């Protein structure tokens, strides 16, 4: 006899079993599909030889400002630039009194030329004021050649600019939001000259790690050789791995195959401290020997009060005076020791410091003291 329910039929049991198997299969697929969080792509920790950006710089004029440009008497370079521009456009023989505009500003124009950028493609540019202009809002950049480190022109910039910050001023007050003297032009420069570099003509390609490390270099080498077969990768030093394409494989195909391989990078144990903001970053490989920590001491509280002493009513010769009054108190905070066992992990270290109830300044002092005691096995970097 069955109590508390009904007997499932054969069809119901089959459907339930099929549903359970489907859920378990889906869960297994999701688990297998999620990569290890510790592994990263090679393209995220290394760069390939010749595949990089190049810095461009130029000097230009922004016109059309609403009285917020450079003052000519304070910016002689702006005046010379205006004279030169007008002379090239056929307007010459101007006296000093003829150029008194406040609607023009001299700017430095910077841009990054992407690798393998082709003629006719566009890039973004950033404008920064050189003179005493108060705002670049509403201005337009005049044709500005952008040169590389070798002095050759690679792009030309021009167009209306966009300013994120603003300034407003009244008779007795003003407000500035952001930086109105820095602007940007999206796709504001056109590439006019290409950097000649034939990637496929190389016999080998060098892979450079952004953070040099012997262990990471060996892991990259092993991952490449395991994925592509043979010994096409050779670690030359902690920063460089030489890649040689197998057979008739093109360099571009080799780079595309290598950059998406995943490895687990290694790094030196480090504790970084920013004393100004109180920021502390502790690496996962930081280890501490067994130590006992106590933090505390005297706290001195100083409180100032101001009292007003007034003479009695209808008194003669009395004046109202301000009498300062100060109270000094000493508070002795009870301290306790916290013992950190040997070879503690990052979580144990954080839990131990939190159990003492210390803030960021005290934690910085504790870490420096542990380092001085020789118990902190990590580089302590203070920025």
Number of C-alpha atoms within 10 A of each C-alpha: 2 6 6 5 6 7 10 10 8 8 9 11 12 12 11 12 11 11 12 12 12 12 11 11 12 12 12 11 11 11 10 10 9 8 11 11 7 10 12 16 16 21 17 12 17 19 17 17 13 13 12 12 13 13 13 21 22 19 18 25 23 25 21 18 21 14 15 21 27 27 21 21 10 11 16 13 16 23 22 11 16 21 19 14 16 13 13 10 9 9 11 12 10 11 8 10 6 8 12 13 17 17 18 27 35 26 24 16 23 20 23 16 24 14 14 16 17 15 14 13 12 19 20 16 23 19 27 19 23 17 19 16 22 20 24 34 24 15 24 19 24 16 15 19 21 26 19 17 10 6 10 12 18 20 27 20 25 20 17 18 21 19 19 14 16 16 15 9 9 7 5 5 7 9 9 12 10 11 16 20 25 20 23 18 20 14 14 20 25 20 19 17 15 16 14 8 12 9 16 13 9 12 11 17 21 19 26 19 21 12 15 17 17 16 14 20 26 19 17 26 22 18 19 25 17 13 11 15 12 10 15 18 25 19 19 13 14 16 18 22 23 17 24 19 20 14 6 6 11 16 20 13 11 18 16 11 13 21 18 13 16 20 21 16 19 16 14 12 16 19 20 17 21 13 13 9 9 13 13 17 11 16 16 14 15 19 20 21 16 14 15 12 17 13 18 14 11 10 11 11 10 10 10 9 9 10 10 9 11 11 12 10 7 7 8 8 6 11 10 10 11 10 10 10 10 9 9 9 10 10 10 11 11 9 12 13 12 15 12 19 15 12 16 16 16 16 9 15 18 13 13 17 20 12 12 17 12 14 11 14 14 15 20 20 12 17 18 16 14 18 16 10 11 12 17 23 17 19 14 16 11 13 9
